[in-house]
Amino acid sequence: MKPVLILLLTTLLLTSTQSRSQHTPFTQQLQQSHHLRSIMKPDSTDMAFTRWQKKKVLRSRTLPLASDLSTLKIKGPGTLTAVKDISVSGQGSVLLETPASLAIKNPSNRSYAFAEVIRPLKNENLASYNRISAWVKLDAPGFYSAFVGVTLYNEGKHIMPTPGRFEGQHFLTVYPGAWQQIIWEIPDLYRDQVTGISVSLMLSGSPDGAADRMKLYVDDLRIEEVVPENTRGFDLRKDALAYSHSGYKKGARKQALSQHTASTRFELLDAGNKVVFSGEGRRLEKDFVEMDFTAFDTPGYYTLKIGNLQSKPFAIGDDAYLATAWRTLNFFFAERCGFDQPGIHQVCHKDIFCVHPNGRRMVVNGGWHDAADLTQGVGNTIRGALAMLELAGSIREKQPDLYSRLLEEARWGINWTLSTRFGDGYRDGGLIVGIWTDNLIGTKDDMETKASNNPFDNFHAAMLTARAVPFYETTDGVFAAWCRKASVEDFQFAEEMIGQALNEKNEAELYAMATTSAASLYELTGDKRYLDKASEFAKVVMACQQMERRKDWSIPLHGFFFESRSRKRPLAYFHQSNEELIIQGLTMLLKNAPDHADAALWKNSCQAYADYLHDISASISPYGVLPAAVYEIGNADFGGIYHEGAQVGMPSMEEYNAQVKKGIALGGNFYLRRFPVAYQFRGFHAIVLGKAKAALMLAGVLKDNKLREIATRQLEYVVGYNSFAMSTIYGDGYDYPPLYGGYAGDVVGAVPVGIETFENDDEPYMPMQVNATYKEIWTHTTAAVMWVVARLFE
């Protein structure tokens, strides 16, 4: 047979195999990115925005711009003019022209300012309208994108934007050269005395090669009435199903939800629309129907149908979560700092420094930008690299292309972690960065941060580099040796400083980090000194745990942790989460030292926390999301809570207590909150996924498949098994919303901070509004999704 014919037949065979095993849009996306040699492009077909654009507008009122130029107000730098020949409405547009930066950098390192055009209104009641629509066009040579905001100003009983909180403003990424529509449904915004609606452009600084001025054309501003999205509560979005858009593994529990469907009979259809499974759904409270097709395990792509409702295709088998794995990796690749990333930015931030107390300095660009801004931080860099190594270990033999790409991307983060340490305990912990800088040393936009000798960071770094050694030692012994050396040194630095960093709020968390770090070094080296250290640290962690059941509570819980051995306050997270660390060190010890004298204590502690997860797993019915934490009335410490901007909107005991009381009453002053008590920073995927990680660790050591189901449900919640029937991961699954992408733009695989709550409520809230922090893209949550996906591939 001729070589050309052999090649053709091989190609056809591979293509045929791929079409059977992989969802075609994902396969095309992966091929077009050359397996993440360039960034992935989203498929607009599956965006929520595409559906929103097709909504019937029940009523509309135009708010003239160009024809009312003299009434418009401009706020911030820039100029405003009317333009006749550049218009989407045919009535002319207004041109907002502004510099990309100001003469002096913002002391916060955030954007220089916003240039804003305001369309005034005369204290109007807009309650009968629930959507704002506008069109914008960006002219900014050298910029891949810019950030545009829309603000609703209200001066009634409730001021909008909410002072000190991220409510009342909507942001989106705008790309040069084409008109883009802004759609913002506002059913939850106070609008009884609206004084204006504005469109603004962020002054972000200029990346290399970009112009120093930007132009934004604004046209066709309207207020409209539509049938709104559901934004609050547990009722399922009308005419939608809640299911895992990422699919279901073979042998896993497979469930979906509908609500208000006349029939309970459901069917599973294959790619040819043939019924391959049917069943009777279980009718639940509030007219939910739970569909269970766990018994069906044939690999392939399927849709689910009940009554007139039908899902989009999802995978059963090895392809489940495969697209999510690749896409979350794409997010990290897109977030590279100091890298020429076509479509996002040029090489960046060569003028950002970290300074040692003795005066030594280093440039610290590299690693990954942390979120929608350009911030870097060692903690989230470590989380990302750890998640990649975890996934690499799970798919090593199954997905060689993904394995290779994971090790390459992980090394980008490991290198930054290694190269930003001074070698004496001091290292770059992180710095807020919110502008493009000019890459020139000695100009207005230089930034620097002080190096710190922080045991949290050093324990965490030691954990990462210890974990990295086995992955690289056969292919690059020099790099692996560097990792090993740094791991040993950083652990020692952290151990020496643990007492100085300790306080009543961080004791459980700090010693959990220390336990996991020591256990990682023991796993790497086999040196009993690290085992002894880990068991010593673990005793402190276990002393922070509630072991006795609270039989005086409505749910007799035990196994949860307090912040410290004094047990003054139950441990709770509201933004970031390290809850899995509480369990990780203990499970590692059980795995690696099962005959240790303390092994029974470790197992008892693990079993108690497993009991806690079991006992709370049915509290949020029918979704199965794990509640956040136990809280006590009047027991809060606001010290150290980070708050952006002016001090207005800072947390208070009154607000704390009001939120606690919306939870599930346990007894006395104790409540179980479904969602965290939170203030300015809201969005709770990190909390949900932290518990999922802990549950998966425990499922392994305790041989408890129910815990694996509980953990999997937390990930399913992120990718579609929620009341909004949306995947919250941008570009992954279906009906995903626009996210607060900031400088990175619309990045496939980005996981936001997550579904939040409205004011003091204890129920899910996911408005169309795009703002920090709930819709903000974030390495912390994206890494957590990748880590959970890794365990599901085992």
Number of C-alpha atoms within 10 A of each C-alpha: 5 6 8 9 10 11 11 11 12 12 12 12 12 12 13 11 11 13 12 14 18 19 17 12 11 20 16 13 19 21 13 15 14 12 17 20 13 16 25 26 16 18 14 13 11 17 21 17 18 14 12 17 12 8 11 10 12 10 13 15 12 12 18 18 22 23 15 12 15 10 13 18 14 17 14 13 18 20 16 21 13 19 16 12 10 18 20 17 11 11 16 21 29 25 23 24 20 23 21 28 25 17 8 9 18 15 9 12 17 18 21 23 21 22 25 26 26 21 21 17 16 9 16 16 16 16 16 13 19 20 22 21 18 19 21 25 23 25 19 21 16 17 21 19 22 23 22 23 21 26 20 24 24 26 17 16 10 14 18 23 18 17 16 16 20 21 20 23 22 23 24 24 19 26 19 19 11 12 18 18 18 20 21 22 24 23 20 17 21 23 27 18 21 22 20 20 21 20 26 23 27 22 26 23 24 21 22 16 11 17 15 17 17 24 21 24 23 28 27 23 24 17 21 21 20 16 13 14 16 18 22 19 17 18 19 21 19 14 13 17 27 26 29 29 27 26 27 26 21 19 13 19 18 21 18 21 25 28 22 15 16 11 13 19 16 23 21 20 20 16 12 8 10 11 16 12 14 18 14 16 22 14 18 13 9 11 14 20 26 21 25 18 21 14 12 17 15 12 17 20 22 22 17 23 20 24 13 9 13 17 19 15 20 21 26 24 19 18 22 25 27 21 22 25 24 22 28 28 27 25 26 31 23 28 26 25 26 19 18 13 17 12 15 18 23 20 17 22 26 19 20 21 22 26 20 19 11 6 8 10 16 19 17 26 22 23 32 27 26 27 27 25 22 24 18 23 18 25 19 24 27 26 21 30 28 26 24 29 23 21 25 23 18 18 18 14 10 12 12 12 12 20 19 12 18 23 19 13 21 24 19 19 25 23 16 19 29 17 17 23 24 19 13 11 21 22 25 28 22 22 21 18 20 20 26 24 24 20 18 13 14 9 11 13 22 18 22 17 17 17 23 20 21 20 27 22 25 32 28 24 29 31 26 28 30 25 22 25 21 15 14 16 15 10 10 11 13 12 16 20 15 14 27 23 15 22 29 18 18 27 25 18 21 24 17 12 16 18 11 9 14 16 13 14 18 15 22 29 25 25 27 28 30 31 33 27 32 32 29 26 26 23 20 18 14 13 11 12 12 21 22 16 17 27 23 16 21 26 17 18 29 26 17 24 24 20 18 11 14 14 11 11 14 12 17 14 24 20 22 22 26 26 22 26 17 12 15 14 19 21 22 20 18 19 22 17 21 20 24 21 24 27 28 24 28 29 27 22 27 21 14 15 17 15 11 15 10 16 18 13 16 24 19 14 23 26 17 21 25 22 17 18 24 17 15 19 19 15 18 14 13 19 22 20 26 27 22 21 22 24 27 19 17 13 14 15 12 11 7 6 11 11 16 14 11 9 10 12 15 17 16 13 14 10 15 21 19 16 23 27 20 18 24 18 18 19 16 10 14 20 22 23 24 23 28 26 27 20 24 19 20 23 27 28 29 26 29 25 30 24 24 30 28 26 28 25 24 24 20 15 16 16 11 14 15 14 24 23 18 24 30 25 26 26 24 25 27 26 29 26 27 29 26 29 26 26 28 30 29 27 28 28 25 25 25 23 24 24 29 30 26 26 23 25 23 24 27 24 29 33 32 30 30 27 23 25 25 17 14 18 21 21 18 23 23 23 25 24 27 25 21 25 24 27 27 22 31 27 26 24 30 29 28 27 29 28 24 24 23 22 20 20 18 10
